């Protein structure tokens, strides 16, 4: 009888011990999974550069809003489309003319990187201008949700052909 009692007690102790060990192992695994997923949300600054071609999409009334669309390639975005809306202030009549606006870069997979900028447009000929903007990235969608950082945009635009080129440089934090 004593041996049956000892056998049952031994089995019970083994069962309880293996149950706690399995729970502890599962708990450690869950903790490690949480650490991995938390690491993926840490943001790091990385340089961003790109070259784009642009066309005039439309102009609006009032203080000269201009909408420009384009395509190009940029680091961390790949093949990219962009939409830029800005307003120029020609009231002084003396260049360079102040500008401010918004830009949205859309990567091939649909993720968007959004920015706001200020800058200038300076006529360089009867229909051409140089453009220089400085801005901040203000979030986006997909991998750019909550993105930050800063950028410069420089380029030229010719109203006779309604086209231009632009270069992007800066740092994006995502």
LINTALIN-V197159 format. One record per helix or strand of 2 or more residues. SS is the DSSP state (alpha for helix, beta for strand). FROM is the first residue (numbers start at 1). TO is the last residue. If there is no record, write none. Layout:
BEGIN
ss = [SS | SS]
from = [FROM | FROM]
to = [TO | TO]
END
This chain:
BEGIN
ss = [alpha | beta | beta | beta | beta | beta | beta | alpha | beta | beta]
from = [2 | 45 | 65 | 78 | 97 | 112 | 128 | 142 | 148 | 163]
to = [39 | 59 | 74 | 89 | 107 | 123 | 140 | 144 | 158 | 173]
END
